[in-house]
Amino acid sequence: MGLPVSLEEVPESIGRRPVITYLLIGVNVIVYAVFSSVHQALGFSSYDDVLKAFGTYPSDVLDPTRFYRVFTSMFLHANMLHLLGNMIFLYVFGRDVEKIMGRMRFLAFYIVCGIVADIFNTLSVAVLPSSYLLSKVQEYILPWLIPSVGASGAISGVLGAYLVLFPRAKIIAIFYFFPILMTAEFYIFIWFLYQLVMGLTLWSSAGVAFWAHIGGFLGGMACLPIFVNKRLLRLARRYKEFLRLYGTYV
């Protein structure tokens, strides 16, 4: 998938500055920087030990004593590339969704989507054969023993909300250094189709929890009516209609 670049759809005159989106990005970056560089000072022999301690295992969603890992895993990333990719998606799609929801609603929405993503990941491990979940190299490793980390489950929920709220928004996707202009609905459809195909075939890359992405995305679409601020949504739609009618004259 190409990395997305997008202009903001909702001006700050309608929705407030998306502080929570920026805060989440900052926290993710700081957590990675601290634990990857000074993990030994914090009592961990390696960064992998940090991921094992605070990543979420499929069984954690069923155990109240370990459920906290569902939250801690949302702020851990396997490497710099993993972090960078997730933060780009959060920045591009999170700002406008937050403006339509409001700050606290968006934060709650983000966390709920992360929880739903982990539930879907647990269900996939319980239902699907290991060959559908892991690469051939890891096919015989018990999937219950593999922790997952990253903000992608929660961010997938943000993509689901963005699809409903701004389907005709323009997205520039960078494919091998070439920018391609497309609508948000087309880009997100291709993204979701990729997750679904990879989740249902033996093509899965090692360590990628595609069913967590699918679950977070569907959870975001389902939960959107609960968290959206209807007043801000009406204002944003009036603004877009105004631009459609008069944008070339103002």
N, C-alpha and C positions, 0 to 999 in steps of 0.2 A: 504493500500500500504506500502511496505517496504521502508525504507529510503535508498537512493542510495549512493554508494561510488564508485569513479572512479579515475583512473589515468589520467593525462592530455594527450590528444592526440597530441597536437601541442607544440613543444618545443619553448622556448622563443627566440631561435636563428632565428626562422621563424616569429613568432608574438611577439610583445612587451609584457612586463609584463602587466597582465590584471588589470591595476590600477582602471578602472571604476568599475569592479566587486567588488574589495575590498572596494572601496569608497562607493558604494551603500550599501554593507553589514554594513560598519561602520556607515553610516548615519541612516539606519534603527535601528540599535542597540542604537545609541545615542538618537534618537527621542523617542524610547520606554522608555529608562532609564529616560530621563528628564520628559516626560509628565506623566509617571506612578508614579513617586516618588515625584515630586514637582509641581503637577498640581494646588494645592491650591495657591501656590505663584504666579502662572501665571493667577489666576483669575477664576479657574474652581473648583467647589465644589467636583467633583469626576472625575475619569478617564473616566467613561462612558460619561460625558459631553464633554470631549475632542473628543471622537469618534463621538458624535452627531454633534459637531461643524465642524469637519474637514473630517469626512467620507463622502463618496459620495452616494447620494440618486439617484434612477433611473432617476428622472426628471432632475438632474443636467446637464446631457449631452445635454439637450434641452434648457437650460437656460444659455446664455452667462454670466450673472451676477454671477452665481454660478458654472461655469465650473471649476474654480480653485480647487474645491474639488476633481475633478478627479485626480489632481496631488497630493494634500495633502494626500489623502486616500492611495496612493501607499506607503507611509512611516509610516503608522500607523498599529498597530497590536493589536488584542483583548487581548492577553495574552502572556506570555513567551513561551508557547508551540507553539502557532501560529507563533511567530517570529522565533523560532529555526527551525521549519520545513521548512519555506520559505527560510531562509538563507542557510540551507544545500543544498537545490535544486539549489539556485542561485550560490553557490560556486562550486558545482559539474559540472553543465552544463554551467554556464556563462563564465568561464575562457577561454575555447577553442573557444566559439562563438565570444567572444570579440577579441581574437587573429586573427580570420579570417576576422573580420569586421574592426578592428581598433577602437580606443578608442571613438572618437566622433560619429562615425557611430553606434557603439554599444549602446551608451547612447541614441541617437535618436531612434534607433530601440526599445529599452526597453520602452521608453515613449510611442511610437506609439502603441506598443502591449498592454500597460496598458489602453490606450484610447479605442482601439478596444474591449478589454475585457469589459469595462464599457458599451459600446454601445450594445454588445450582452446581457449583464445583463439587460439593459433597455428593449430591445426587448423581452426578456424572460418574464419579468414582465408584459409587455403590451399584450403579446400573450397567454401565458400559464395560466391556472387556478392557484390560490394561493396554492392549494393542491400539485401542482407539484414543488413549489418553497420553501415551508416551511414544517416543521414537523407538525404533527396533532395538537400539542399543540398550535402552532402559526398560524394555518391554516386560522383563521378568522381575523387576524391582516392584515391591508392593507399593501401589500408589498411595496407600494410607500413610506411608512413612515419608512422603515427600512434601515439604512445606511450600506454600505459595506466598509470594510477596509482591507488592506493587499496588499502585493506585488505579490500575487499569479497570478493575471491576466497577469502582465508583464512577470513574470517568466515562465508562461505557453507558452508565445511566444518564450522564449529562448529554451524551450523544443522542440517546433516545428522546430526551426532552427537547433537544435542539431540533431534531427532525420534525417533531409535532409543531413546535413554535415557529420555526423559520425555514420551512421546506424549500422556499425559492431564493433563499440567501445565496449569494455568490461565493464560491470556494475556489481558491487557487491551490491546486495540488501539485507538489513538486515531485516529478517522476524522473529520476536520474538527471537532475539539474535542469529539467525542462518544465516550465510552468504550464499547467493546463487549467483553463477556466471551466467550471461546471457548477451546477446547483448543489446545494447542501443535500437535498434528497437523493440525488444521484450518487454523490460521494459516499454518503452514509449507507445507502443501499449496497454499494459495492463492498464497503467495509464489513457490513453485517453478513453479506453472502460469503465473503472470505472466511469469517469466523465460523460460519455454519458448515461450510465445506470442509474446513480443516478439522472441525470437531466431529464430523461424521465419517471421515475417511482415515486411512492409515498414514496420512501425510503429516500428522502433527509434529511440530518441532519440539525437541526436548525442552521441558520446563515451561511451556506456554499453556496456560489454563484457558483454552478457548471457550469452554462452557461457562467459566466465570464471566467472560466478556459477554456472552450471549445472555446469561442471566441478568447481569447488571443492566444491559440495554433494554431488555423486556421489562425489568423492574422499573426503570426510569420512565418508560412510556406509561406503564400502569399507574405509577404513583404521581405523575405530573398533575392531574386534576386536584390532588390533595394539597400540593405545595404551591401551585401557581397563585400569584396575586392577580385576581381578575381585573382590578382597577388598573394596574400597571399594564396588563395585557391589552386592555381596551385602548389605553393611551398609545401604546406602541403600534397597534394596528392602525389607529387614526393617523399617526405620524407617517407610517409606510404608505398609506393611501394618499396622504397629502403629497408626499414625494413622487408618487406615481402620476398624480394629476398635474402637479405644478413644479416638479423638480427641475425640469429643463428651463424654467423661467425665473428661478430664484437663485 
